[in-house]
Amino acid sequence: MLPLIDTKLALKELDRAIFDLGLKGLCMLTNVAGQTSDSDFLLPVYERAQALGVPIFIHPRRPWAPR
């Protein structure tokens, strides 16, 4: 899982996970702070994953709703 709320931090953690920890992909939810996985702010994460050639597992999650 990546800290997707902060795209710069997510990219840094993705690089660390792949290069330092030897992981082979990433996992994310379909909802990030109330925004869907097709939100523009996630494009840099998708682009980096594509450049690294790693798969993305997208775990389904209900839309966020305040209680």
C-alpha positions in Angstrom: 0.0 0.0 0.0 1.2 3.5 -0.8 0.4 6.8 0.9 -1.7 8.0 -2.1 -2.9 11.1 -0.4 0.5 12.7 -1.0 1.5 11.8 -4.6 5.2 12.8 -4.2 5.5 10.7 -1.1 3.7 7.8 -2.9 6.2 7.9 -5.7 9.1 7.9 -3.3 7.6 5.0 -1.4 6.9 3.1 -4.7 10.6 3.5 -5.7 11.7 2.3 -2.2 9.4 -0.7 -2.3 10.6 -1.8 -5.7 14.3 -1.0 -5.5 15.2 -1.3 -1.8 12.7 -3.9 -0.6 12.5 -5.9 -3.8 8.7 -6.0 -4.1 7.1 -6.8 -7.4 4.0 -4.6 -7.5 1.7 -2.3 -5.6 -1.7 -2.5 -4.0 -4.2 0.4 -3.8 -7.8 0.9 -3.0 -10.5 2.0 -5.4 -11.2 5.0 -3.2 -8.6 7.5 -2.0 -9.9 10.1 0.5 -13.2 10.1 -1.3 -11.8 10.2 -4.8 -12.0 7.3 -7.2 -9.0 5.4 -8.6 -9.4 7.3 -12.0 -8.7 10.7 -10.4 -6.1 12.8 -12.2 -3.9 13.2 -9.1 -3.1 9.5 -9.3 -1.7 9.6 -12.9 1.9 10.1 -11.7 1.6 6.9 -9.7 0.2 5.0 -12.7 2.9 6.4 -14.9 5.7 5.4 -12.5 4.3 1.9 -12.1 4.2 1.5 -15.9 7.7 2.8 -16.3 8.9 0.3 -13.6 6.9 -2.5 -15.3 5.2 -3.5 -12.1 1.5 -4.6 -11.7 -1.1 -2.8 -9.7 -3.6 -4.7 -7.6 -6.6 -2.6 -7.1 -8.6 -3.7 -4.0 -12.3 -2.8 -4.1 -13.6 -0.5 -1.4 -16.9 1.2 -0.9 -16.9 4.9 -1.4 -16.0 6.8 1.6 -18.9 8.4 3.5 -18.8 10.4 6.8 -20.5 8.7 9.7 
